[in-house]
Amino acid sequence: NDGSKWESIDFCKTYFNANGKLYLLPTGLWKQNNERYAAYFFENGKVEKWDSLTATSGCSYFNGAYGVTPPAGYTNVIFCRMNGAANKNEWGNKWDQTGNLKVSGGNLYTMPSATWSTVSY
């Protein structure tokens, strides 16, 4: 039982890439005011879908990350910082959003600490 492997970024990336989920690691301005996080999936010719992100566990290097399973057949996603007091995922409850991103299972999207909408992965 080698607990040190959980401190390796390479191990954690392999762990996340193995299950096809998308991960958001909010930082800075995206971590205040008791917000929650959601993903908006869209694709030409399909009904858009919202899904809430859930906190991840199991890989200490990425503590604070949130995950979501993308629906099959959707290649576009927007991550949103949502009003934590509102349970419904809709644009009216959104505080901030990323730009349009491509769905790529296993990616960890990170927020630069001083921005509201710029995401890298």
N, CA and C atoms as an extended XYZ file, in Angstrom:
363
Properties=species:S:1:pos:R:3:atomname:S:1:resname:S:1:resid:I:1 pbc="F F F"
N         0.856       -1.189        0.000 N   ASN     1
C         0.000        0.000        0.000 CA  ASN     1
C         0.890        1.237        0.000 C   ASN     1
N         1.095        1.798       -1.160 N   ASP     2
C         1.970        2.953       -1.302 CA  ASP     2
C         1.136        4.219       -1.427 C   ASP     2
N         0.880        4.890       -0.312 N   GLY     3
C         0.072        6.099       -0.322 CA  GLY     3
C         0.713        7.240       -1.082 C   GLY     3
N         2.033        7.178       -1.296 N   SER     4
C         2.708        8.278       -1.968 CA  SER     4
C         2.265        8.424       -3.422 C   SER     4
N         1.771        7.355       -4.045 N   LYS     5
C         1.359        7.467       -5.446 CA  LYS     5
C         0.234        8.482       -5.609 C   LYS     5
N        -0.535        8.697       -4.571 N   TRP     6
C        -1.632        9.659       -4.661 CA  TRP     6
C        -1.135       11.092       -4.695 C   TRP     6
N         0.155       11.291       -4.422 N   GLU     7
C         0.723       12.632       -4.483 CA  GLU     7
C         1.384       12.909       -5.826 C   GLU     7
N         1.341       11.963       -6.741 N   SER     8
C         1.973       12.123       -8.042 CA  SER     8
C         0.976       12.684       -9.046 C   SER     8
N         1.351       13.773       -9.722 N   ILE     9
C         0.450       14.335      -10.729 CA  ILE     9
C         0.258       13.342      -11.872 C   ILE     9
N         1.297       12.583      -12.230 N   ASP    10
C         1.159       11.613      -13.318 CA  ASP    10
C         0.162       10.520      -12.958 C   ASP    10
N         0.234       10.020      -11.739 N   PHE    11
C        -0.724        9.003      -11.323 CA  PHE    11
C        -2.140        9.559      -11.342 C   PHE    11
N        -2.293       10.773      -10.823 N   CYS    12
C        -3.625       11.367      -10.757 CA  CYS    12
C        -4.191       11.612      -12.152 C   CYS    12
N        -3.368       12.070      -13.082 N   LYS    13
C        -3.858       12.270      -14.453 CA  LYS    13
C        -4.299       10.946      -15.051 C   LYS    13
N        -3.541        9.882      -14.814 N   THR    14
C        -3.935        8.560      -15.305 CA  THR    14
C        -5.247        8.132      -14.672 C   THR    14
N        -5.386        8.353      -13.383 N   TYR    15
C        -6.602        8.014      -12.648 CA  TYR    15
C        -7.808        8.742      -13.246 C   TYR    15
N        -7.677       10.032      -13.499 N   PHE    16
C        -8.785       10.794      -14.049 CA  PHE    16
C        -9.071       10.408      -15.497 C   PHE    16
N        -8.048       10.187      -16.290 N   ASN    17
C        -8.249        9.858      -17.700 CA  ASN    17
C        -8.922        8.511      -17.898 C   ASN    17
N        -8.851        7.644      -16.909 N   ALA    18
C        -9.376        6.286      -17.059 CA  ALA    18
C       -10.894        6.210      -17.045 C   ALA    18
N       -11.591        7.209      -16.558 N   ASN    19
C       -13.028        7.029      -16.392 CA  ASN    19
C       -13.899        7.892      -17.301 C   ASN    19
N       -13.314        8.694      -18.177 N   GLY    20
C       -14.093        9.432      -19.161 CA  GLY    20
C       -14.865       10.633      -18.650 C   GLY    20
N       -14.683       10.998      -17.395 N   LYS    21
C       -15.360       12.184      -16.863 CA  LYS    21
C       -14.591       13.445      -17.244 C   LYS    21
N       -15.259       14.573      -17.086 N   LEU    22
C       -14.602       15.869      -17.199 CA  LEU    22
C       -14.425       16.403      -15.791 C   LEU    22
N       -13.337       17.114      -15.562 N   TYR    23
C       -13.058       17.656      -14.237 CA  TYR    23
C       -12.774       19.145      -14.317 C   TYR    23
N       -13.300       19.869      -13.348 N   LEU    24
C       -13.056       21.302      -13.219 CA  LEU    24
C       -12.386       21.534      -11.875 C   LEU    24
N       -11.272       22.249      -11.899 N   LEU    25
C       -10.568       22.609      -10.670 CA  LEU    25
C       -10.695       24.113      -10.493 C   LEU    25
N       -11.771       24.559       -9.822 N   PRO    26
C       -11.952       26.001       -9.640 CA  PRO    26
C       -10.934       26.551       -8.652 C   PRO    26
N       -10.463       27.759       -8.931 N   THR    27
C        -9.514       28.431       -8.057 CA  THR    27
C        -9.895       29.898       -7.966 C   THR    27
N        -9.218       30.610       -7.122 N   GLY    28
C        -9.355       32.062       -7.049 CA  GLY    28
C       -10.785       32.552       -6.952 C   GLY    28
N       -11.163       33.379       -7.910 N   LEU    29
C       -12.458       34.038       -7.881 CA  LEU    29
C       -13.630       33.067       -8.007 C   LEU    29
N       -13.377       31.872       -8.531 N   TRP    30
C       -14.461       30.893       -8.680 CA  TRP    30
C       -14.710       30.130       -7.372 C   TRP    30
N       -14.004       30.457       -6.312 N   LYS    31
C       -14.174       29.765       -5.034 CA  LYS    31
C       -14.502       30.761       -3.931 C   LYS    31
N       -15.681       31.325       -3.989 N   GLN    32
C       -16.138       32.231       -2.943 CA  GLN    32
C       -17.653       32.267       -2.975 C   GLN    32
N       -18.266       32.693       -1.908 N   ASN    33
C       -19.713       32.903       -1.837 CA  ASN    33
C       -20.566       31.634       -1.918 C   ASN    33
N       -20.031       30.495       -1.486 N   ASN    34
C       -20.816       29.249       -1.412 CA  ASN    34
C       -21.465       28.864       -2.728 C   ASN    34
N       -20.729       29.013       -3.825 N   GLU    35
C       -21.256       28.645       -5.122 CA  GLU    35
C       -21.285       27.131       -5.306 C   GLU    35
N       -21.890       26.719       -6.393 N   ARG    36
C       -21.823       25.341       -6.850 CA  ARG    36
C       -21.471       25.397       -8.327 C   ARG    36
N       -21.253       24.242       -8.946 N   TYR    37
C       -20.786       24.231      -10.320 CA  TYR    37
C       -21.673       23.332      -11.179 C   TYR    37
N       -21.838       23.733      -12.431 N   ALA    38
C       -22.657       22.964      -13.366 CA  ALA    38
C       -21.986       22.982      -14.730 C   ALA    38
N       -22.373       22.029      -15.562 N   ALA    39
C       -21.895       21.965      -16.943 CA  ALA    39
C       -23.098       22.014      -17.873 C   ALA    39
N       -22.958       22.807      -18.903 N   TYR    40
C       -23.986       22.948      -19.935 CA  TYR    40
C       -23.433       22.291      -21.195 C   TYR    40
N       -24.068       21.207      -21.633 N   PHE    41
C       -23.625       20.485      -22.825 CA  PHE    41
C       -24.530       20.851      -23.992 C   PHE    41
N       -23.923       21.070      -25.158 N   PHE    42
C       -24.723       21.414      -26.330 CA  PHE    42
C       -24.093       20.837      -27.590 C   PHE    42
N       -24.946       20.618      -28.571 N   GLU    43
C       -24.530       20.032      -29.846 CA  GLU    43
C       -25.567       20.414      -30.880 C   GLU    43
N       -25.150       20.761      -32.076 N   ASN    44
C       -26.095       21.113      -33.138 CA  ASN    44
C       -27.110       19.992      -33.345 C   ASN    44
N       -28.377       20.355      -33.380 N   GLY    45
C       -29.440       19.389      -33.637 CA  GLY    45
C       -29.884       18.595      -32.430 C   GLY    45
N       -29.305       18.854      -31.266 N   LYS    46
C       -29.678       18.120      -30.051 CA  LYS    46
C       -30.173       19.090      -28.988 C   LYS    46
N       -31.006       18.583      -28.109 N   VAL    47
C       -31.481       19.372      -26.971 CA  VAL    47
C       -30.317       19.570      -26.004 C   VAL    47
N       -30.112       20.800      -25.547 N   GLU    48
C       -29.025       21.054      -24.606 CA  GLU    48
C       -29.303       20.350      -23.280 C   GLU    48
N       -28.225       20.037      -22.564 N   LYS    49
C       -28.344       19.328      -21.290 CA  LYS    49
C       -27.499       20.015      -20.230 C   LYS    49
N       -28.076       20.152      -19.058 N   TRP    50
C       -27.365       20.658      -17.885 CA  TRP    50
C       -27.059       19.485      -16.965 C   TRP    50
N       -25.951       19.574      -16.248 N   ASP    51
C       -25.649       18.583      -15.216 CA  ASP    51
C       -24.815       19.258      -14.134 C   ASP    51
N       -25.107       18.934      -12.887 N   SER    52
C       -24.334       19.469      -11.763 CA  SER    52
C       -23.021       18.716      -11.629 C   SER    52
N       -21.977       19.433      -11.228 N   LEU    53
C       -20.700       18.800      -10.954 CA  LEU    53
C       -20.673       18.362       -9.493 C   LEU    53
N       -19.984       17.266       -9.221 N   THR    54
C       -19.864       16.772       -7.855 CA  THR    54
C       -18.396       16.750       -7.445 C   THR    54
N       -18.158       16.976       -6.168 N   ALA    55
C       -16.790       16.978       -5.645 CA  ALA    55
C       -16.157       15.602       -5.835 C   ALA    55
N       -14.882       15.597       -6.195 N   THR    56
C       -14.175       14.335       -6.402 CA  THR    56
C       -13.442       13.923       -5.136 C   THR    56
N       -13.051       12.671       -5.116 N   SER    57
C       -12.238       12.161       -4.018 CA  SER    57
C       -11.314       11.104       -4.586 C   SER    57
N       -10.296       10.739       -3.836 N   GLY    58
C        -9.444        9.631       -4.220 CA  GLY    58
C        -8.085       10.015       -4.764 C   GLY    58
N        -7.872       11.270       -5.089 N   CYS    59
C        -6.567       11.659       -5.612 CA  CYS    59
C        -6.206       13.009       -5.004 C   CYS    59
N        -5.383       12.991       -3.999 N   SER    60
C        -5.154       14.196       -3.207 CA  SER    60
C        -4.527       15.330       -4.005 C   SER    60
N        -3.815       15.039       -5.089 N   TYR    61
C        -3.199       16.109       -5.866 CA  TYR    61
C        -4.253       17.065       -6.407 C   TYR    61
N        -5.438       16.535       -6.726 N   PHE    62
C        -6.507       17.347       -7.287 CA  PHE    62
C        -7.647       17.564       -6.307 C   PHE    62
N        -7.332       17.660       -5.011 N   ASN    63
C        -8.370       17.996       -4.042 CA  ASN    63
C        -9.021       19.303       -4.466 C   ASN    63
N       -10.337       19.357       -4.349 N   GLY    64
C       -11.049       20.564       -4.745 CA  GLY    64
C       -11.577       20.505       -6.166 C   GLY    64
N       -11.304       19.417       -6.887 N   ALA    65
C       -11.825       19.261       -8.244 CA  ALA    65
C       -13.259       18.743       -8.190 C   ALA    65
N       -14.004       19.054       -9.240 N   TYR    66
C       -15.385       18.607       -9.384 CA  TYR    66
C       -15.505       17.866      -10.701 C   TYR    66
N       -16.301       16.791      -10.709 N   GLY    67
C       -16.406       15.974      -11.905 CA  GLY    67
C       -17.827       15.873      -12.432 C   GLY    67
N       -17.915       15.533      -13.721 N   VAL    68
C       -19.203       15.315      -14.372 CA  VAL    68
C       -18.981       14.332      -15.518 C   VAL    68
N       -19.953       13.466      -15.735 N   THR    69
C       -19.898       12.540      -16.856 CA  THR    69
C       -20.596       13.191      -18.045 C   THR    69
N       -19.894       13.394      -19.159 N   PRO    70
C       -20.540       14.031      -20.306 CA  PRO    70
C       -21.556       13.088      -20.945 C   PRO    70
N       -22.683       13.625      -21.397 N   PRO    71
C       -23.649       12.772      -22.082 CA  PRO    71
C       -23.095       12.321      -23.432 C   PRO    71
N       -23.455       11.134      -23.852 N   ALA    72
C       -22.961       10.590      -25.118 CA  ALA    72
C       -23.381       11.473      -26.287 C   ALA    72
N       -22.457       11.698      -27.202 N   GLY    73
C       -22.760       12.412      -28.423 CA  GLY    73
C       -22.670       13.920      -28.342 C   GLY    73
N       -22.249       14.460      -27.212 N   TYR    74
C       -22.105       15.915      -27.068 CA  TYR    74
C       -20.626       16.259      -27.080 C   TYR    74
N       -20.247       17.236      -27.897 N   THR    75
C       -18.837       17.599      -28.022 CA  THR    75
C       -18.532       18.997      -27.503 C   THR    75
N       -19.538       19.715      -26.999 N   ASN    76
C       -19.340       21.085      -26.522 CA  ASN    76
C       -19.836       21.219      -25.090 C   ASN    76
N       -19.077       21.966      -24.293 N   VAL    77
C       -19.445       22.170      -22.896 CA  VAL    77
C       -19.077       23.587      -22.468 C   VAL    77
N       -19.881       24.127      -21.564 N   ILE    78
C       -19.593       25.384      -20.885 CA  ILE    78
C       -19.703       25.089      -19.389 C   ILE    78
N       -18.649       25.398      -18.629 N   PHE    79
C       -18.714       25.254      -17.180 CA  PHE    79
C       -19.262       26.544      -16.590 C   PHE    79
N       -20.098       26.402      -15.572 N   CYS    80
C       -20.720       27.570      -14.951 CA  CYS    80
C       -20.539       27.546      -13.448 C   CYS    80
N       -20.277       28.727      -12.901 N   ARG    81
C       -20.294       28.930      -11.452 CA  ARG    81
C       -21.710       29.400      -11.143 C   ARG    81
N       -22.418       28.620      -10.328 N   MET    82
C       -23.840       28.837      -10.100 CA  MET    82
C       -24.104       29.406       -8.706 C   MET    82
N       -25.218       30.100       -8.596 N   ASN    83
C       -25.707       30.572       -7.302 CA  ASN    83
C       -25.961       29.350       -6.422 C   ASN    83
N       -25.231       29.225       -5.329 N   GLY    84
C       -25.361       28.068       -4.455 CA  GLY    84
C       -26.695       27.970       -3.754 C   GLY    84
N       -27.433       29.074       -3.667 N   ALA    85
C       -28.743       29.071       -3.011 CA  ALA    85
C       -29.859       28.610       -3.955 C   ALA    85
N       -29.550       28.460       -5.241 N   ALA    86
C       -30.552       28.037       -6.231 CA  ALA    86
C       -30.202       26.643       -6.726 C   ALA    86
N       -31.143       25.723       -6.632 N   ASN    87
C       -30.872       24.333       -6.993 CA  ASN    87
C       -30.969       24.047       -8.484 C   ASN    87
N       -31.712       24.856       -9.222 N   LYS    88
C       -31.963       24.566      -10.630 CA  LYS    88
C       -30.813       25.060      -11.509 C   LYS    88
N       -30.403       24.201      -12.439 N   ASN    89
C       -29.383       24.587      -13.408 CA  ASN    89
C       -30.070       25.281      -14.575 C   ASN    89
N       -29.908       26.596      -14.635 N   GLU    90
C       -30.437       27.400      -15.728 CA  GLU    90
C       -29.620       28.679      -15.794 C   GLU    90
N       -29.688       29.354      -16.941 N   TRP    91
C       -28.852       30.542      -17.129 CA  TRP    91
C       -29.149       31.628      -16.097 C   TRP    91
N       -30.380       31.725      -15.620 N   GLY    92
C       -30.726       32.742      -14.640 CA  GLY    92
C       -30.054       32.556      -13.292 C   GLY    92
N       -29.576       31.347      -12.999 N   ASN    93
C       -28.890       31.059      -11.731 CA  ASN    93
C       -27.367       31.060      -11.884 C   ASN    93
N       -26.871       31.382      -13.076 N   LYS    94
C       -25.446       31.372      -13.360 CA  LYS    94
C       -24.814       32.682      -12.907 C   LYS    94
N       -23.696       32.581      -12.194 N   TRP    95
C       -22.930       33.761      -11.825 CA  TRP    95
C       -21.849       34.045      -12.858 C   TRP    95
N       -21.128       33.004      -13.275 N   ASP    96
C       -20.035       33.153      -14.232 CA  ASP    96
C       -19.990       31.921      -15.117 C   ASP    96
N       -19.366       32.059      -16.277 N   GLN    97
C       -19.250       30.918      -17.172 CA  GLN    97
C       -17.935       30.966      -17.916 C   GLN    97
N       -17.518       29.802      -18.403 N   THR    98
C       -16.354       29.726      -19.270 CA  THR    98
C       -16.805       30.014      -20.694 C   THR    98
N       -15.866       30.060      -21.600 N   GLY    99
C       -16.211       30.090      -23.014 CA  GLY    99
C       -16.634       28.694      -23.447 C   GLY    99
N       -16.928       28.540      -24.735 N   ASN   100
C       -17.267       27.228      -25.280 CA  ASN   100
C       -16.012       26.363      -25.295 C   ASN   100
N       -16.108       25.169      -24.716 N   LEU   101
C       -14.988       24.241      -24.655 CA  LEU   101
C       -15.372       22.948      -25.347 C   LEU   101
N       -14.384       22.217      -25.800 N   LYS   102
C       -14.630       20.917      -26.408 CA  LYS   102
C       -14.605       19.841      -25.328 C   LYS   102
N       -15.555       18.921      -25.404 N   VAL   103
C       -15.606       17.801      -24.472 CA  VAL   103
C       -14.449       16.869      -24.797 C   VAL   103
N       -13.666       16.561      -23.805 N   SER   104
C       -12.570       15.615      -23.955 CA  SER   104
C       -12.482       14.835      -22.651 C   SER   104
N       -13.016       13.627      -22.648 N   GLY   105
C       -13.092       12.826      -21.428 CA  GLY   105
C       -11.763       12.693      -20.739 C   GLY   105
N       -11.770       12.881      -19.440 N   GLY   106
C       -10.568       12.741      -18.641 CA  GLY   106
C        -9.795       14.026      -18.469 C   GLY   106
N       -10.173       15.076      -19.167 N   ASN   107
C        -9.438       16.327      -19.014 CA  ASN   107
C        -9.761       17.000      -17.693 C   ASN   107
N        -8.743       17.612      -17.134 N   LEU   108
C        -8.896       18.433      -15.947 CA  LEU   108
C        -8.780       19.880      -16.402 C   LEU   108
N        -9.862       20.618      -16.313 N   TYR   109
C        -9.898       22.024      -16.702 CA  TYR   109
C        -9.595       22.846      -15.453 C   TYR   109
N        -8.674       23.798      -15.572 N   THR   110
C        -8.300       24.597      -14.407 CA  THR   110
C        -8.599       26.066      -14.653 C   THR   110
N        -8.935       26.760      -13.581 N   MET   111
C        -9.254       28.181      -13.647 CA  MET   111
C        -8.047       28.979      -13.172 C   MET   111
N        -7.515       29.876      -14.004 N   PRO   112
C        -6.479       30.786      -13.493 CA  PRO   112
C        -7.036       31.582      -12.309 C   PRO   112
N        -6.214       31.844      -11.337 N   SER   113
C        -6.710       32.364      -10.062 CA  SER   113
C        -7.354       33.741      -10.134 C   SER   113
N        -7.001       34.566      -11.103 N   ALA   114
C        -7.520       35.937      -11.106 CA  ALA   114
C        -8.504       36.208      -12.238 C   ALA   114
N        -9.104       35.168      -12.799 N   THR   115
C       -10.035       35.382      -13.900 CA  THR   115
C       -11.375       34.744      -13.592 C   THR   115
N       -12.393       35.192      -14.314 N   TRP   116
C       -13.733       34.623      -14.153 CA  TRP   116
C       -14.059       33.599      -15.223 C   TRP   116
N       -13.523       33.746      -16.418 N   SER   117
C       -14.025       32.890      -17.501 CA  SER   117
C       -12.953       32.169      -18.297 C   SER   117
N       -11.676       32.367      -18.036 N   THR   118
C       -10.638       31.713      -18.809 CA  THR   118
C       -10.329       30.338      -18.222 C   THR   118
N       -10.372       29.329      -19.058 N   VAL   119
C       -10.101       27.966      -18.604 CA  VAL   119
C        -8.991       27.380      -19.447 C   VAL   119
N        -8.134       26.592      -18.837 N   SER   120
C        -7.116       25.866      -19.589 CA  SER   120
C        -7.189       24.398      -19.204 C   SER   120
N        -6.616       23.569      -20.062 N   TYR   121
C        -6.579       22.136      -19.753 CA  TYR   121
C        -5.416       21.507      -20.475 C   TYR   121
